[in-house]
Amino acid sequence: MTTAIKTARIYHDHHHSQAHAQVSLDYDGRFLRRKMLATDDGESFLVDLAQTKSLDHGGVLVLEDGREIEIVAAPEDLLEVTGDNLLRLAWHIGNRHTPCQIEGNRLLIQHDHVIRDMLEKLGANIRETVEPFTPEGGAYGHGRTHGHSH
């Protein structure tokens, strides 16, 4: 007996009903258009969106039968950036179009040895950490900040 693959063709940035299940994805994994995924409890489904989307932590994929699969930002290897002049450090990170999670007393970025070296030369304290990564979206509403095509 074969079971039909469930398909999600709709994405919403918030719930419309109780989530049926959740899928944990790292930052890069939350940028997709068409891909087979599995919920955290092992249920396979196909994501088949009309265009590539940046899925947000807390957003939902809607299966064809209406059930919602919640998107969860999975823990991943990151660099925690702290220092006396956090605004200046954030400017240099942004100037390189590097995705950055901005918090009151720290910045989080993905591992990048070139950016790490630059930040250390600017006086930043860098610590490796493993946690969910939910960087700021683009200023123009695109959700991703890399590239120069704005």
C-alpha positions in Angstrom: 0.0 0.0 0.0 1.4 3.4 -0.9 0.5 6.6 0.8 0.1 9.8 -1.0 2.6 12.5 -0.3 1.1 15.4 1.5 1.8 18.7 -0.2 2.1 22.2 1.3 1.6 24.9 -1.4 0.7 27.8 1.0 2.9 29.7 3.5 1.6 32.1 6.1 3.7 34.1 8.6 1.3 33.3 11.4 -1.1 30.5 12.5 -4.7 30.4 11.4 -5.4 27.3 13.5 -3.7 24.9 15.9 -0.5 23.5 14.4 -0.8 19.8 13.4 3.0 19.4 13.7 6.3 21.3 13.6 9.3 21.3 11.3 12.7 22.5 12.7 14.9 24.2 10.1 18.1 26.2 10.3 18.3 29.6 8.7 19.5 28.3 5.3 16.9 25.5 5.4 14.1 28.1 5.9 14.8 29.6 2.4 13.1 27.3 -0.1 10.6 26.8 -2.8 10.3 23.1 -3.5 11.7 20.4 -1.2 10.8 17.2 0.7 10.7 17.8 4.4 9.9 15.8 7.5 8.1 17.1 10.6 10.0 16.8 13.9 8.0 13.6 14.5 8.9 12.0 11.2 5.9 12.8 8.9 7.2 13.5 5.3 5.6 16.2 3.1 6.5 18.1 0.0 6.8 21.9 0.0 5.8 23.2 -3.4 5.5 27.0 -3.3 4.9 29.2 -6.3 8.1 31.1 -5.6 11.1 30.9 -3.2 10.2 32.1 0.3 12.1 33.0 3.4 10.1 31.1 6.1 10.0 32.8 9.5 10.2 31.2 12.9 6.5 30.8 13.9 5.2 30.8 10.3 3.2 27.9 9.0 3.1 25.7 5.9 -0.5 24.7 5.0 -1.0 21.2 3.8 -3.6 20.5 1.1 -6.0 19.2 3.7 -5.8 22.5 5.7 -3.5 21.2 8.5 -0.7 23.6 9.5 2.9 22.7 10.0 4.7 25.3 12.3 8.1 26.5 11.3 10.7 26.4 14.1 14.1 28.0 14.0 16.5 25.1 14.7 19.6 25.6 16.8 22.7 26.1 14.7 26.4 27.1 15.1 26.7 30.8 15.4 29.0 33.6 16.5 27.9 35.8 19.4 29.3 39.3 19.0 29.6 41.7 21.9 31.7 44.8 22.6 31.8 48.4 23.8 30.5 49.8 20.5 27.9 47.4 19.4 26.3 49.9 17.0 29.6 50.3 15.1 30.0 46.5 14.9 26.4 46.1 13.7 27.1 48.7 11.0 30.2 46.8 9.7 28.2 43.5 9.7 25.4 45.2 7.7 27.8 46.9 5.3 28.8 43.4 4.3 25.2 42.2 3.8 25.7 39.5 6.5 22.5 38.3 8.1 22.5 39.4 11.7 20.2 38.8 14.7 20.2 42.1 16.7 19.6 42.0 20.5 20.0 44.6 23.2 23.5 43.5 24.3 24.7 41.2 21.5 24.6 40.4 17.8 24.4 36.8 16.4 25.8 35.9 13.0 26.6 32.7 11.1 30.2 31.4 11.2 32.4 33.3 8.7 36.1 33.5 9.4 36.6 36.6 7.4 33.8 38.6 9.2 35.1 37.1 12.5 38.6 38.4 11.9 37.3 41.8 10.8 35.2 42.1 14.0 38.0 41.0 16.3 40.2 43.7 14.7 37.5 46.2 15.5 37.6 45.2 19.2 34.6 42.8 19.2 34.4 39.9 21.7 33.4 36.7 19.8 32.0 33.6 21.4 30.8 30.5 19.6 27.3 29.4 20.5 24.6 27.0 19.4 21.1 28.4 19.3 18.2 29.3 16.9 19.1 32.1 14.4 16.4 34.6 13.5 18.1 37.5 11.8 16.5 40.8 10.9 14.7 40.8 7.6 15.7 43.1 4.7 14.8 46.8 4.8 12.8 46.3 1.7 10.6 43.4 3.0 12.4 40.6 1.4 13.4 38.7 4.5 16.9 38.0 3.4 19.7 40.5 3.5 22.5 39.0 1.3 23.2 40.2 -2.2 23.1 43.6 -3.7 19.9 43.3 -5.7 17.8 45.9 -3.9 
